[in-house]
């Protein structure tokens, strides 16, 4: 058995996971629909459940979201992670995505610094005219 299908692991309901992580159940369902998280296989009509392994993955997704990654980027990472659940395949792609985000932030910061300078200069002109 692989990690997420271990019958000895406690399964936590979607409601409990959403409450403990400050998410809505709708968010978890959506993330599952778009393929960035999974829940344990369930019978028709059964409540979604998550093993500790899946909860760790959800926490990882939360961290990626906090870092500014898009759903598309998270889907890309999940694809890189693959069915074999190979972290070593995902890490290079994650580093590449993070580097792209760092570059975008640097560009935004440069633009903001330039805008700030323009505002300060314009303000100074207004003071001298007053």
C-alpha positions as CSV (number, residue, x, y, z in Angstrom):
1,X,0.0,0.0,0.0
2,X,1.2,3.5,-0.7
3,X,1.1,6.3,1.8
4,X,-2.3,7.7,1.0
5,X,-4.0,4.3,1.0
6,X,-2.7,3.0,4.3
7,X,-5.7,1.5,6.0
8,X,-4.2,2.2,9.5
9,X,-4.2,5.9,8.9
10,X,-7.0,8.0,10.5
11,X,-9.3,9.6,7.9
12,X,-10.4,13.1,8.8
13,X,-13.6,14.5,7.3
14,X,-13.7,17.5,4.9
15,X,-15.4,19.5,7.5
16,X,-12.8,18.9,10.1
17,X,-9.9,19.6,7.7
18,X,-11.6,22.8,6.4
19,X,-12.2,24.1,10.0
20,X,-8.7,23.2,11.2
21,X,-7.0,24.9,8.2
22,X,-9.3,27.9,8.0
23,X,-10.7,27.0,4.6
24,X,-14.1,26.4,3.2
25,X,-15.3,23.0,2.2
26,X,-16.1,24.5,-1.2
27,X,-12.4,25.5,-1.6
28,X,-11.3,21.9,-0.8
29,X,-13.8,20.5,-3.3
30,X,-12.7,23.0,-5.9
31,X,-9.0,22.1,-5.4
32,X,-10.0,18.5,-5.9
33,X,-12.0,19.3,-9.0
34,X,-9.0,21.1,-10.6
35,X,-6.7,18.3,-9.6
36,X,-4.3,19.9,-7.1
37,X,-5.4,17.8,-4.1
38,X,-6.9,14.4,-3.6
39,X,-9.1,12.8,-1.0
40,X,-9.4,9.1,-0.1
41,X,-11.5,7.0,-2.5
42,X,-15.1,7.1,-1.3
43,X,-18.3,5.2,-1.9
44,X,-21.2,7.0,-3.6
45,X,-22.6,9.7,-1.4
46,X,-19.9,9.3,1.3
47,X,-18.2,12.3,2.8
48,X,-14.8,13.3,1.5
49,X,-12.0,12.3,3.8
50,X,-8.3,13.0,4.1
51,X,-5.5,11.0,5.6
52,X,-2.6,12.8,7.3
53,X,-0.7,12.5,4.0
54,X,-3.4,14.4,2.2
55,X,-3.6,17.0,4.9
56,X,0.1,17.6,4.6
57,X,-0.4,18.1,0.8
58,X,-3.2,20.6,1.5
59,X,-0.9,22.5,3.8
60,X,1.7,22.5,1.0
61,X,-0.9,23.9,-1.4
62,X,-1.7,26.6,1.2
63,X,1.9,27.6,1.4
64,X,2.2,27.7,-2.4
65,X,-0.9,29.9,-2.5
66,X,0.6,32.2,0.1
67,X,3.7,32.5,-2.1
68,X,1.5,33.6,-5.0
69,X,1.4,30.5,-7.2
70,X,-1.7,30.3,-9.4
71,X,-4.0,27.3,-9.7
72,X,-2.4,26.6,-13.1
73,X,1.1,26.5,-11.6
74,X,-0.1,24.2,-8.9
75,X,-1.6,21.9,-11.5
76,X,1.7,21.9,-13.3
77,X,3.5,21.0,-10.1
78,X,1.0,18.2,-9.4
79,X,1.6,16.9,-12.9
80,X,5.4,17.0,-12.3
81,X,4.9,15.2,-9.0
82,X,3.0,12.5,-11.0
83,X,1.4,9.3,-10.2
84,X,4.7,7.9,-8.8
85,X,4.6,10.7,-6.2
86,X,8.2,11.7,-6.9
87,X,9.2,14.8,-5.0
88,X,12.5,14.9,-6.9
89,X,10.6,15.5,-10.1
90,X,8.6,18.3,-8.6
91,X,11.3,20.3,-6.9
92,X,13.1,21.5,-10.0
93,X,9.8,22.7,-11.4
94,X,8.9,24.4,-8.1
95,X,12.3,26.2,-8.1
96,X,11.7,27.4,-11.7
97,X,8.2,28.7,-10.8
98,X,9.6,30.4,-7.6
99,X,12.4,32.0,-9.7
100,X,9.8,33.3,-12.1
101,X,7.8,34.8,-9.2
102,X,11.0,36.4,-7.8
103,X,11.7,38.0,-11.1
104,X,8.1,39.3,-11.4
105,X,8.3,40.8,-7.9
106,X,11.6,42.4,-8.8
107,X,10.1,44.0,-11.9
108,X,7.1,45.2,-9.8
109,X,9.3,46.6,-7.1
110,X,11.4,48.5,-9.7
111,X,8.2,50.0,-11.2
112,X,6.9,51.0,-7.8
113,X,10.2,52.6,-6.9
114,X,10.1,54.6,-10.2
115,X,6.4,55.6,-9.5
116,X,7.3,56.7,-6.0
117,X,10.1,58.9,-7.4
118,X,7.8,60.4,-9.9
119,X,5.2,61.1,-7.2
120,X,7.8,62.7,-4.9
121,X,9.1,64.9,-7.8
122,X,5.6,65.9,-8.7
123,X,4.7,66.7,-5.1
124,X,7.8,68.8,-4.9
125,X,6.8,70.8,-8.0
126,X,3.4,71.4,-6.5
127,X,4.9,72.7,-3.2
128,X,7.1,75.2,-5.1
129,X,4.1,76.4,-7.1
130,X,2.0,76.9,-3.9
